[in-house]
């Protein structure tokens, strides 16, 4: 199978591209390197630097491609509030450009879109399933929901299959730690190891579904391969609900160091509860989350070189991290990392 991965040098994208390559597929990657790292890609993967909105470039990269995994996106919730036009241009406009190019080139059999659990917003019932009415509360979530609608509409009109995978809070070794809006798990681990303060908005009772990177990659690959998934929206999470307070306590126990936690009860903690119903993923993709949170955190410490150094006593400078619970569910802010 010949595959194109947009955003393929990012946290999830690079792991997906590498696994596809190991499985014997021909893999092309498109990434603008606003935060992606091509050194993470295996030798033999065809890397191309560029913008997902560049339709002529997409025409070239889509030649003889069977399946497209579309992960390129801006992904920071706070940044989306400040720059909604940019998020619309990249996340929606980039998706439309890709789908248009797939139609023009022909031959693409399926497009798998990395959507986001943020589209659900606050829900009265947990876990959330794919049939629920969405309540996107921030521009990032709106952009992902709009991209889903374009995906299904243009896929149907263009004659290729489409699947939207709503990914929950992904973590794992090598996840980037940008200076602003960092992913919650690696930032908490680093701050606890380094003796810094962790500031949590609200009282820490807000919950999230933290899913290990290997499980996400497995689900994405199956979304590109399994029959009978055309036009489907599929949750990919752990199915395990964890409060931010419990997350901090679990990390502290694993690293054997007390956390200096400051709860900012004056600030909103974001969505109150969010956990995935993965029943549909099990039925359509034969997906079963394999890595529970505590095991995943231990893998993170064992396999992440930066965190291993911190655990060995080479601590990062103390600083304060302000977190509401890890939305968005994916990596760093980048058009190359969804």
N, C-alpha and C positions, 0 to 999 in steps of 0.2 A: 504494500500500500504506500502511496505517495502522499505526504502530509505537509500542510503549511500551518505553523503555529505563530499567530500574531501575539506580540508581547512575550515572545519566547525566550528572552534573556532575563525575565523577571523571576521572582521567587517561585511562583507556581509554574510559570511557563517553561523555565529552564529544566525543572524536574520532569515535567511532562515530556518535553522534547527529548531529554536524555533517555527516559524509559522507552519511548517509542523507538528511538534509535537502537537501543539494546535489544529490542524485540525484532529487529530486522527490517524496520520500515525506513524508507527514504524520507528525511525530514529537512524541510526548509524553515527558517526562522526569520521573522520580520520584527525589528525592535528599534525604537528611536534612541535608546540608551539614555533617556532622561533620568532613569535610575537603574535600568537593567545592566547586567554584567555578562558580556559574552564569554568571559573566561570560565564561566560556570558550565558552558556547553561542551559536550563530548566532541572529540575530534571526529570528523566525518559528517557533522551536521553543517548544512549549508546556511551560513549566517548572512543576513542582509540588513544593513542599517537603513531605516527610512520611516516615514510617517504613514500610518494606516489610512490616512485620508488621500494619499497619493495614488489615484486610480491608475494612471499609466504604469506605475511601478507594480501595482497589484496585478495588472494584466500579465506582466512578465512572470511574476512569481507564481501565478495560478496555473501556468501551463502544465498540463498532465497531472495536476493534483487531484486526488480522490476525495480527501477529507480535510476540512479547515477547522482548526481549533482557534476560536477568536477570544483572546484574553487581553488584548491591548486596551487599556483604559486609564483614565484618571480615577483614583480610588479613595482619596481622603475626604471623609465626611465634612470636617471643619473647613477645608479648602473649598469644597463645593459650595458652601454657603457664601464664601467671599467671592468666588469666581464662577458663578453659575453659567455664564455664557461660554467660558472655556470648557466646562464640563459637558455642556450640550454639544459644542462643536466636536469634541474628541469622542465622547462616549456614544452619542447619537449619530453625529455626522460621520465619524469613522466607521461605525457599524453599517450605515447606509452605503458608504463608499465601497466597503468590502462586499456587501451583498450585491450591489450593482455590478461590480467587477466579476463576481462569480457568474452572474447571469450572462455578461458579455462574453466571457471566455468559453463557457460551457464545459461540460465534463466533470465538474465538481458534483459529487454524489451527496455529500452531507456537510452542513455547517453546525458545529457544536459551539454554543455561546456561553461564556462564563458570566452568568448573572450573579445577583447578590441577594442574600437573605434580608438585607435592609429594606427591600420592597414591601415586606410584610408590615413594617411599622408595629405599633402597639396593637395587640390582639387580646380579646377577652379569654380565648381558649388556647391552651398549650398542650402538646406541641403543635406547631403550625404545619398545615398540609397545603398542597399545591392548589386545592380548590377554594381556599379562603380568599375573600376580597382583600386586595392589597391597600395599605395605607401609607404610602411613602411620605416621610416627614421631612426629608432634606433633598436638595437638588441632586446629589449623587444617586439616591434611590430612584428619583424621578427619571434620571437619565438611563438607568438600567431597565426600568420598566418600559420606557419608550423604545429602547433598543430591542427588547423582547418582542414588542408588537411589530416593529419593522422586520425583525427576523422571520416571524411566521408569515407575515403578509408577502414580503418579497421572495421568500423561499417558495411559497406556493405559486406565485406568479412566474418565478424564474425556473421552476421545474426541478429543484433540488430539495433534499430533506433537511429539516432543521430540528435542533434540540436545544432547549435552554436549561442549563444546570444552575440552580440557585445554591451558591456555595456559602456556607456559614464560616465562622471565625477560624481561619486556617493558621496553623503554626508549625514550626519545625526547624531543624538546623539550617543555618545560612540565611534566615530571614533578616532582611536589612533593618537597620535601626537609624532612620533619618533623624535629624535634629529636632524636627517638629512632627507632631502627629504620629508618633512611633507606634507599632503594633504592641498590644498590651502585654502578651506573655514574655517575649524576650526583654522588653523594657523592665517589667517587674523583676524578672530574674536578675538582670544586670544591677538594678538598683538595690535589691535585697543583698546580693553578694557584695556590692560596693559600699554598703552602709548608708546609702542615701535615703531620703524620705520619699515615700510613695503617697501622693495625694489622690484620693478617690472621691469623685463627685457623688453626692448623695450619701446614703448610709452603707453602701456596699451590698445591698440585698438584691440589686438588679442582676439578672442571670443572662448567660450566653451559652452557646453551643460551640465548644472548642474542638476542632477536628484536625487530626494529624495529617501532615502533607502527603504521606504515602497513600492514605485512604482517599484523599481528594484526587490524586493522580490516577489511581486505579479506576475510580468512578468516571473520570473524564475519558479515559481510554475506552472504557466499555460503552460510553455514550456515543463514541464514534464508530463502534463496531457492531453493537447488538442490533438485531432486526426489530421491527415493530415499534420504534420510538419516534417516528416522524411526527412533528408537531407537539411534542410533549414538553412539559415543564417538570423538572425533577429536582427535589431537594437533595443536597449532599452535605451531611453533617455527621456528628457522632451519635445523635439521639440522646445525648447526656447533658442534663441541665446543671450548670455550675454557677453559683453566685460569685461575684467579684471578691467578696470577703473570703469565701472558701478557697478561691483560686490563690489568694495571697497566703492563706494558711497552709495550703498544700505545697506551694513553692518553698515556704519557710521550712517546712518539715523535711522536704527532700534535700535542701542545701544545708540544713542544720544550722540555720541562722535566723534569729528573730527579725521580723520586719518592722521598720519604723513607719507605721501607717497613720496618715492624717486624713480623717473623713471630713470633707467639706459639705456639710449638710445644707448649706445655703444654695448650693448649685444643683442643677438637675443632673440626674444620673443617666439620662438617655432612656431608651426603650426599657420598660420595666422587666419584661421577661421575653426570652426568645430561645426556643429550642426546636430542632427539626424533627418532624415526623418523616422517617426514612423508609416507610412501608413501600411507597411507590418505587423508590430506587432499588429496594430488594426484589420487587416483582419484575421490573423491566430490565434492570442492569445486573441482577444477581449480586447486588452490593450489600456487603455487611461490614460495618466499621470494625476494624481489627485492633486498633490501638486506643485504649482508654486513656484518660487524661494523665493519671499519675505515671503510667508507663511511657506516655509520650513526652512528658516533662523530663523523665530520666534519659530517654533517647536524646532529647535536645541537649542536655548537659554533657552527655557522652560524646556527641558528634559535632557540636558547634565549637570550633576552635577558640573563638573569642570568649565564649562563656566558660570554656574549660580553663582558660587563663585566669579569668576572674575567680573561678572556683578554687584555683591553686594559690590564690592570694595576690595575684596581680590585678588589683581592683581598679575599676574605672573611677574617675573623680565623682565624689558625691554630688548629687543634684536631685531636683524634685521633678517628679513626673505627675501630670494631672490627667487622670483617666476616668472615663465613664463606663468602660466595660468592653472596649475592643471592637466597636463598629467603626470602619467597615471590616468585613471578614477577611480581606485579602491584603497582603503585602504593602509595599510602599507606594507613594504617589508617583505615578509614571504612566505615560502612554505605552510603555513597554512592560507593564507589570500589573496584571489584574488581580 
